[in-house]
Structure formats: structure tokens, C-alpha cells
Amino acid sequence: MQTKLLNYRIIVEPDKQTGTNKPGYTASCPTLGVADDGDTIEAALHNVRGAIQAYVASLVEDNRPVPIDKPEKDIVTTTQVNISGNFRTI
């Protein structure tokens, strides 16, 4: 059986749990369309890692192609912009 290490880009965002409005985090993998949450960043990352593992395993079992990321080629950064006027943020 062949084993391969796959790398995926994960985006973690602060979030609130449905129903309780308790603060937490959502971690998502845009390449696979997989997401999960957790009370902490570490928990959200752990949970999404399990979701990714299960999803990729199901693709392999069904003999379907597995999408891959090339995170080493991504440029990830943030930027700031100045906005004038009255507005609300969400």
C-alpha cells in the first residue's frame, strides 16, 4: 500500500457556536470544501484535520481523484485599507 503525505491550506476564523453564541473558531480547507470547529484554535485545527483525513480516505476508497494544495506556492498575507465615511463592520 502506497503512503503519501499531503499538505493542505487551512483558514481559521473566530466564530460563534450556533444556538449558544459561545465564542469559538472555525477551520476550513478551501481546496476540499471541508470545515470543522472547536472551542480553541488548536481544537478547530485538530477537528478539521480529522475531517480532511476522513474525506480524502473516502475519495481514495471510491477511486476518485484527490485534490491537492500547493501551499508552498501560495502567498498568504494581510493588507490594510483606509476607508472614509460612515459604515459598520461585521
C-alpha positions as CSV (number, residue, x, y, z in Angstrom):
1,M,0.0,0.0,0.0
2,Q,1.4,3.4,-1.0
3,T,1.5,6.2,1.6
4,K,1.9,9.9,0.7
5,L,2.0,13.0,2.9
6,L,-0.4,15.6,1.6
7,N,-0.3,19.3,2.7
8,Y,-3.5,21.4,2.8
9,R,-4.0,25.1,3.4
10,I,-6.3,25.8,6.4
11,I,-8.0,29.1,7.2
12,V,-9.0,29.6,10.9
13,E,-11.6,32.3,11.8
14,P,-13.2,33.3,15.1
15,D,-16.8,32.2,15.1
16,K,-19.8,31.8,17.5
17,Q,-21.5,28.5,18.1
18,T,-25.0,28.2,16.7
19,G,-27.6,28.4,19.4
20,T,-25.3,29.4,22.3
21,N,-23.3,32.2,20.8
22,K,-20.3,30.8,22.7
23,P,-17.1,32.1,21.1
24,G,-15.0,29.5,19.2
25,Y,-13.2,29.0,15.9
26,T,-13.9,27.5,12.5
27,A,-11.2,25.9,10.5
28,S,-11.7,25.3,6.8
29,C,-9.8,23.7,3.9
30,P,-10.9,25.6,0.8
31,T,-9.3,23.1,-1.6
32,L,-11.5,20.2,-0.3
33,G,-14.5,22.2,0.9
34,V,-14.1,20.7,4.4
35,A,-14.6,22.6,7.6
36,D,-15.0,22.0,11.3
37,D,-15.0,24.0,14.5
38,G,-13.7,24.0,18.1
39,D,-13.6,26.0,21.3
40,T,-9.9,26.9,20.7
41,I,-7.7,27.3,17.6
42,E,-5.9,24.1,18.4
43,A,-9.2,22.2,18.8
44,A,-10.5,23.6,15.5
45,L,-7.3,22.5,13.7
46,H,-7.4,19.0,15.3
47,N,-11.1,18.6,14.2
48,V,-10.6,19.8,10.6
49,R,-7.6,17.5,10.3
50,G,-9.8,14.6,11.1
51,A,-12.4,15.8,8.7
52,I,-9.8,16.1,5.9
53,Q,-8.5,12.6,6.7
54,A,-12.0,11.1,6.5
55,Y,-12.8,13.0,3.3
56,V,-9.6,12.0,1.5
57,A,-9.9,8.4,2.7
58,S,-13.5,8.3,1.2
59,L,-12.2,9.7,-2.1
60,V,-9.4,7.0,-2.2
61,E,-11.9,4.2,-1.3
62,D,-14.2,5.4,-4.1
63,N,-11.3,5.5,-6.5
64,R,-11.9,9.2,-7.1
65,P,-9.1,11.8,-7.7
66,V,-7.8,13.6,-4.6
67,P,-7.4,17.4,-5.0
68,I,-4.1,18.6,-3.6
69,D,-2.9,22.0,-2.5
70,K,0.4,23.5,-3.3
71,P,0.8,25.7,-0.2
72,E,4.5,26.2,-0.8
73,K,3.4,28.3,-3.9
74,D,0.8,30.3,-2.1
75,I,1.4,33.8,-0.9
76,V,-0.5,34.4,2.2
77,T,-0.6,37.9,3.7
78,T,-2.9,40.6,5.0
79,T,-3.4,44.1,3.9
80,Q,-4.9,47.3,5.3
81,V,-7.0,49.9,3.5
82,N,-8.2,53.4,4.5
83,I,-12.0,53.9,4.1
84,S,-13.7,57.2,4.6
85,G,-17.4,57.7,5.5
86,N,-19.9,56.2,7.9
87,F,-20.0,52.4,7.8
88,R,-20.4,49.4,10.1
89,T,-18.2,46.4,10.2
90,I,-19.4,42.8,10.8
